[in-house]
Amino acid sequence: MLNPDAIPDQEFTEKMIAFLQIPDSYQHTPSTVEIRQTHASILAIAPPYVYKVKKHVNLGFMDFTSLESRKTNAEREIHLNSRLCPSLYLGVIPITSKEGKLSFNGGGTIVDYALQMYQLEDGYFLDQLLEKGQVDTAIIESIVAKLAGFYFTQHRTDALQEYGSLANIRANVLDNLKGIEAYATDATRKAVLSILHSYVNTFVAGQTALFEKRMLEHRIKDCHGDLHLDHIHVKEDSICIYDCIEFNDHFRYSDVAADIAFLAMDLDFHHRPDLAGYVSSRMAELLKDPDMEILMDFYKCYRACVRAKVAGIQSAEAKVSDEEKRKSLYQANQYLQLALRYAVVGSAPMVLIVCGRVGTGKSTLAKKMAESMSLFYIGSDAVRKQQAGLPLYSRTSPEKRNALYEQEVSKSVYHTLLQTALEKVQHNQSLVLDATFSHQAYRQPFIEAFAKHQIQYLFLEMQATDETIKQRLIQRENSRQEVSDARLEDFERLSQSYQPLTEVSAPHRIQVNAGRDADHLLNEACEGMIKSRT
């Protein structure tokens, strides 16, 4: 007799997969069976049905190590998902063992349970429709309307409001960040987690009254909890929103803003910030909830971190192939980049202008920020050489250098930077500009254009001692990856011509001490930006 408690979890999982992938295991004998796995479940796609069996795992926030917990979980999954997709789930089927052979609802001892549901037609999940370019505001409107109706049907329950308390929210978010630490092993990811910790604490401390107001307004409800795109199926007039969080009520009881933030975040992740913005603004309108927008970046940051943690867990599963591990870790990093962008820049497009004297580390910080938040990057040194048709990594000869840095040429370079910024912002993209912006005449057109078009912008002025700058300029002599032509011989002339940013008001300017490595620079700059936003 097969006793799951007597067999190591991985071995039992393998036996279960072997059973599920055989067509003859099923009463309807499908022609094919496809097996898929998540960190918590085995899915057997046996058309026209899908069978879900929980793995015997305890991840702290979910525990399926006992037979009873797996049965209860399956029953709860049917009950909870009937709220938004009542016709999908069919029932819970016992899996039995007799003389070492598994079967559905057969003789012998019950060793597990399978949740049986209809197979949703492929090609109509929201992520698939998005990839095919078939999602517009009309489809999003129908989804948002269905969710708004769902939220309205929730009873005003006083007992649930404690899940919106300051202590509860902080604990949820920080515990989730702690869960990422095992997969954030390099210096940059550790710096990112440090910045996210700072953002959470700063935001929560500054919005105490708002969180209390949310509880008084009964904005905390029994939500879905996992509203990402592949949990939404849209075909013609039928919308099925399924696979909610059933294993932990604590994750499902949340502010409606946190619930809808999952969907908005996933639309951002799939490069549709326009639809993400529509989701949050339209839901705020339907629920008569003007404060929702204030919380959206905070909760989207949290949801991106949740996905990063899940991808990290998947990368560490036993017998995961190297390719799957690389894919999961890459995805975890993408979600961390998105989380950092919400914390530092926000959802609305923003122009970050990294400026300062030559040799202060502008390019080091600018490229690090662009890489860490997946932002578009453009630098004046490369633009200048590209416009002149010169090789990027070769220092320009003295004769050509004089012409290359004439005032009219510089004006053209800065004009290109400005036009690029306006174009990217028009397409809902944030970006990083890397240039000295040494004269007020170069900065003023940017300030005026951004004010005219109501574009968020921030100058990050790099600060460094003369000795530090001189040392860096000397180091450039042996570098083969240096685009800038500036060297030690140019120090006095360029320093004397630099005009400090006295005309740029404080909300649009912060200073960054450039005397540290790239990861420390990133930390200091991002924390300064967070303080300027909150």
N, C-alpha and C positions, 0 to 999 in steps of 0.2 A: 504494500500500500504506500502511495506517495504522500509523505507527510512534509508539508512546506516548512514546518518549524525545524525539521531535522536536516534540511538541505541549505547550504549557503545561498544567500539571496541571488547572486549572479547565476549560479547553477540552476536555480529554480526558474529564473527569468528565461534562461536559454531553453529549458524544457517547455515553458509556456509558449515561447515564440515558435518552437518546433511544432507544437500542437496546433497553434493558431494558423500557421501558414499552409497547412494541408487542407485542400478543398473538401475532402471527405469528412473532415471534422464537423462540418456544418450540415444541418438537415436539408438545406436548399442546394447544397453542392455547387457553389459558384465555380465559374470557369477559371478564375484567377483569384489569388489573395495577395494583397500588398501589405507588408508590415512596415509601420512607422513607429518611431519611438520619441518620446520626450523625456525630460529628466524624471518624470513621475509616472508615466503611463506607457503601455504598449497598445498601439492601435492596429487592428486588423481590418483592412478594407476588403470586404467580401460582398461585392455588389449583389443586391441593392442595399446591403446593410453595412454598418460599421460596428465593430465590437471593441470596447475599451476595457482593458484590464490594468488595474493599478499595480505598479511595482512595489515590492516590499521594502520601502525606503522610509527613513526618518531623517528629514532635513531640518528639523527644529520647528519650522513654521508649518510643516505637514508631516503626519505620522501615519503610515499605512502598514505598519509592521504586524498588526493583528488581523485575523480573518474578519472579525466583527467590525473593525474600523473600515475595512474595505467595502463590506456590505453596506454599512451605514452611509458611507460616502457616496456610493453609487445611487442609493435611494434618494439622498439629498440632492444629488446632481439632477435627477429627473424632476424633483419637486421645484427646485429653484429655477431651473431653465425653462420650466413651463410658463414662467411669467412673460418671457419675451419670444419663446419659440415653442408653443405648446404641442405641435404635431410632430416634432422631430424624434422624441425619445419613445421607445417601445416598452422597455422593461429591464429588469435585472435577472440574468440567467445564472444559476449555479454551475460551476465547473467542478466535476467530481472525478475521483480517482478510484479505480478498481483494478487490483493486481498490477499496479504501476502504469495503467493506461488512463489518460485524461479523456473526458467527454463532456459535452454540454448536457446538463440535467440528466445524467445517467445514473447508474447504480454506484454504490460505494460511498466513499467519504467526500463531503464537500470540502474542497481545498482552496477555492477562490470563487470570484464572481465576475461576470462580464456584463457591462452595460451595453445594451443593444439599441441602436438608433438607425434611422434611415440615412443613406448616403446622400449628402447634398450634391447637386450636380456641379461638376468641376467647371471652372471658367467663370463662375459667378460670385466668387468670394471677392470682397472689396479690394484686396490687394491685387488680385488678378485683373479686375476691371480697371483699376488704376493704371496698371502696367500697360494695358491695351488702349489707354486714353479714353475710356468710356465712362469716366466719373465726372459729373458736372454738379453745379450747385443744386439742381433739381433732385438728383439722387441723394445728395447730402441733406437736403431739406427734409426728404421723406424719412431718413434715418433719425435726424434730430427730432422731428415731430414725434416719432414713435418713442424715442427715449424720454422726451418731455412728458408724454402721456404716462409712461411707466413711472417716472418720478412723482407725478401728481397723484397716482393711485396709492403711493406709500402712505401709511397712516402716520400722523404726527405723534411719534413715540418719544416720550421724555427719556426713557431708559437708554435710547440710542445716542442721545446728545453728548454723553460723556466721551464717546469716541472722537468727538471734535475738540476735546480739551487741548490746551496748549501742551501739557505734559504728554498726552497720548500722541499727538502729531509729531512732536520732537522725537519721541522714542521710536515711532514707526520709521521716520526718515533716517535717523542716525543708526538704528539697527540695520537698516538696509545698506547703508554705506559701509558698516562694519562687515557685512556679508560679502562686499566686493573686495575687501582688503587682501584676501587670499589670492586673488587673480591680478591685483595691481602691484606687481613686484618690481617694476623699474622705477627710476627716479621721477620720470615725468608723470606717470599715473599716480604715484604717491603725492606729488605736488597737486595734481588735480583733485584727489580726495581731500587734501588739506583745504583747498579753496572751497570745495563743496561744503565741508563742515562749517567753515567760516560763514558762507552764504546762508546756510540753514539757520545758524544761531543768530545772525544779524537780522534776517527777515522775520523770524519768529518773535524776536525781542521787540521789533518795531511794529508788529501787527497784533499785539496782545488784545487790544480792544476789538479788533475785527474778528478774531477767532471766537471771542466771547459772544459777539453779536450774531455770528453764524449759528451758535447753539441756541440762542434765544429765539432766532427765527426758524428753528427746526430745519436747518439745511442739511443736517446729518441724517442719512437714510440708509435703508438696506438696498445697496446698489448692485451693480453687476460685478465690478471689481477687476475686469480683465478685458477692457474694450479695445483690443487692437484689431487691425483690419481683417485678419483672416478668421475672426470670430463673427463676422458680419457677412451674410449671404443675401444678395439682392438679385432676384429674377423677376422681371416684369413688375407686377404690383406686390409681389411677395417679399417681405423682409424678415429674415430669421437672424436674430441676435442670440447667440448660444454660448456654451462653455464658460459660464460665469464662475467666480470663485466659490467653491462649495466646501473646500477642505478646511477653511479657517474663517469664521465669521468676522474676526477682528479685521481682516483685510477687506471684507465686503462692506462693513459698516463704515461709511465715510461721508464726507462732504460731497454733494453732487458735483461740485467744482473739481474735486479730485478724480471723480469717476469720468467726467467728460474730458478731463485733461489727458487721459490715456489715449482716447481717440484722436484728439488734436495733436498730441505728441507723435503718434504713429503716422499721421498725415505729413507732419514736418519731416519725419525720418524718411518718408518716401518722396521727399522733395516737392511737396504741395503745400507750402505755407499759406497760399491763398485759401485753400479749402480748410486748413487748420484754423485760420482766423475766422472764417465763416462759421465753423462749428461753435467756437467759443462765444462769439458775439451774438449769434442767433439763439443759442441756448440761454444766454443771459437775458435776452429779450423775451423768450417764451416763458421762462420761469420768473420773470419780473425780478431779476437778481443782478442789479448793477454792480455789486461788489465782486461778482465772479471774475471779472477781468483782472482785478487787482491780484487775485490769487493764482491766476492761470500759469504764469511762468514758474512760480514756486511748485505747484503740483505737477506741471509738465517735467520739471527737473527731477522730481521724485519718481515719476513714472519711467523716465528714461533710465534712472538708476536701477529700478526694478528689473527692467529688461536687460540691463548690463549684468546684473547679478545672475539672472536666469541663464544667460548665455555663458557666463563663467562656470556655473554649475554643470551645464551640458558639456563643457570642454573637459571637465574632470571626471566624467563618467568612465566606468571600467569598460575596457575593450572598445573605446572610441578610436576610430582611425586617426592617423596623423592629419589627414586632410580635413576631417570633421572637426578636430580639435583646433586647427588653424582657422577654420571658418568661424567657429564659435567665439574664439578669442578676438578675431577681427571684428565680429559683430559687437562683442562686448565693448571694444574700444570705440566703435562708432557711436554707441549709445552714451558712453562717457563723454565723448566730444560734444554730443547734443546737450547733455545735462549741463556741462560747463558753459555752453553758449547761452542756455536759458539763465543761468546764475549770473553771468558776467555781462552779457549783451542784452538778453531778453529776446522776445519773439519778433518784435518789430525790427526792420532793417536798421543797421547802425554803421557809421563810418568811423573806424578807429585810425587816427593819424599819429603814427609814431615818428617823432621829430626830435631835433636837437643838434648840437654841434657834431662835427665829423668825429668819428672814432668813439662815440659814446655807447655803442652797442645797439643802435636802432634796428639794424637788420636782424641781429640775433633775437631780439624780443619780438619784432614784427613777424618773423617767420615762425617762431615758437608759438605765438598766439594763433596764427593762421592754422598751423598744424594741429594744435590742441583743441581748437573749436571748429575745425573744418570750414574755415573762412577763406574767401578769395583773397589772394595776396598780389600786390603790384608794387614794385619799387622804382624810384626815379632813376637810379643808376642804370638799370637794365633798359628802361624806356629810352633814356638818352642815347645809349649805344645802339639800340635797335633802330632808332630813327636815323642815325648817322650811318648805318650799315657796317658797324664795327664789331669785332668779336667781343663777347662778353667778358671773358676771363683773361684778356691780355691788356696790360696797361697801355693807354693811348700815348702815342709819342708826343713830346712837348709842342711840336708845331701844330698838330691836330687838336691837342688839348685846349689850347687857347680859343680856338674856334668853337670847340664842343661846349665850352662853358660860358659862351657869350650870353648876354642878358636875353636876347631874342630867342635863343635856343632854349634857355631855361624856362622862359614863359611858355614855349610850346610844350615842353615836358610837363609842366604843372597843369597846363590846359588839358593834356591827355589824361593825367591823373584825375582831374575833376570830372571830365566827361565819362571816364570809366566808372567813377563812383556813382554818378547820377544814373547811369545805365543799369548798374548792378542793383541799386536801391529800387529802381523802377520794377525790377524783377524779384523783389522781396529778398534780396541777398545782402547780408552784411559783408563787410570787407575790411582789409587792413591796407593802409597806404604807408609806404616807407620812404621818407625823404627828409632832408634837413629842414625844409620850410624856414630857411634862414632869414628871409626878409618879410616884413609885414605885407609888402606888395604881393607876395606869393600866397599868403594866408588869407587875405581879405576876400578874394573871389570865392573861396571855399565857404567862408563864414556867411557871406551874403547869399550864395546859392542854397546852402543848407537851410538858412532861415526862411528863404522864399518858398522852398518846397517842403518845409516842416520836417526836415530830416534830422534824426538824432546823430550827433557826432561828438567825438571826444579827442582832444589833443593829449597825447602822452609824451611829455617832454623829458627826454633822457638827461640825467645829470651825472657828471663824472669829473674827477679832479684832472688837472692838466697832466699830471704824471701818468695817470691811468690811460688817458687818451694817447699820450706820446708812446707809451709802451705798446699799445694796440697798433698804432700806425707803423711802428718798427716791425711788428710781427707780420704785417701784411706783405712785407718785402719777399717773404718766402712762401706765401700762400698761392696755390694754384686755383683756388676757388673764390677769389676776391673780384667782385665786379667793379667796385668803386676805384677810381683813379687816385683818390686822396692818399698822400703819404706824409711822413714826418716833415718833409720840406715845405708842405702846405699848411702846417699847423697854425703858425702865427697869422698868416693872411686870412685864413678861413675863420679863425676864432675872432679876429677883430671885426670881421664883416657880419658876424652873427648878431641878429636883433632878437632879444628875449621876447617872449610871448605876452607882453604887458597888456595888449589889447584884447586878449582872449579871457573872458570871464571865468571865474572859478568853477561853475558847474560844467564847463566844457573843457577843463584842463586839469590834469594831475601831473605831478612830477614823479619820476621813477629813478631811484638810485641805481646806477649802472655798474656798480663795482662788484657784481656777483655773477655766478654761472647762470646758464639759460633757465634752468628750472626754478632757481630762486628769483630770477627776474620775473618769470611768469607768475609766481606766487605773489610777489609784491605788487605787480601791475594789476592783477586780477582783484586782489583784495582792495586796492585803491579804487578800482572801478565799481566794485560792489558797494563800497561806502558812499560813492558819489551817486549811486542809483537809489539807495534805500534811506 
